[in-house]
Amino acid sequence: MEALLESKKSEEALALVNKKQEEEIHCLQNLFQTGMTPVQFCKQLNGVNIMGVNLFLAERNFLYDGQKEENKPYE
C-alpha cells in the first residue's frame, strides 16, 4: 500500500514538472523565427554578448556569409 502511495506522489510530482517544462518550452519557441540571424536572436535576450556569440559561431563555421558568394568571379 505504501509503495502505491509513493508511486502516486512521484507521478503527481513528475506531472507538475512536466507541465512547467512545457510552459518554458512554449515560451522559448516564441523566440525563434525562420530566417532570423544570430544577432537578431541575441538582441531579444538580456545580457548576451553578441560579439562573443558571433566569435563562437565563426570558430565552428556555423555562420554563412552571403557576400562571399556575391564577390566570387563567374567561371
N, C-alpha and C positions, 0 to 999 in steps of 0.2 A: 504494500500500500504506500509506504514511504517513497519507494522508487518511482511509483507512478506520479506521486505528488511532486517530487523533484523534477521529473521529466516534464511535467506540465508547466512548472515555474520556468525552467530553462527555455521551453518552447515559447512562452509568452515574452520572455526577455529577448530572445532572438527575433521574434516578430517585431518588437519595438525597435530594435537596432536596424532591422531590415527597412522598416518604414522611414526611419531617419535618413538612412543612406540613400533611399530612393529620392527623397526630397532634395538632398545635396546634389545628387547626380543630375536631377532635372534642372536645378539652378545653374550648374556648371555647363550643361548642354546649351543653355541660352547664351553663353559667352562665345561659343564657336559659330562661325558663319562661313559658308563656302567662299573661297577666293580671298579670305582675309590674310593679310600679311602678318608676320610675327610682330612687327612694330604696332600695327593696329590692335592686335590682340593684347599686347603688353600694356598699351595705354589704358585698357579697361581695368587693369589690376593696380592696386595701390602699392607703392614701394618697390616696384620691379625695375631693375636696372636694364633698360632696353639695350644699351651698348653691350652689356655682359651677355645677354641672351643672343644677340647677333654674333658676337665672337664665338660663343659656344656652338651655334648652328653652323657658322662658317668653317670652324675647325673640323666639323664632321661632314662637311659637304652636303648640308641639308638645304642650303639656300640656292635659289635659281636666279640667275642674272639674265634677264631678257635683253639687256643692252649688248651683251656679248654676242648674242645671235644677230642683232641688227648690224653690228660692226664687221661681221665676217664678210670677206670678199666673195663674190659669186664665183664658183669654179666652173 
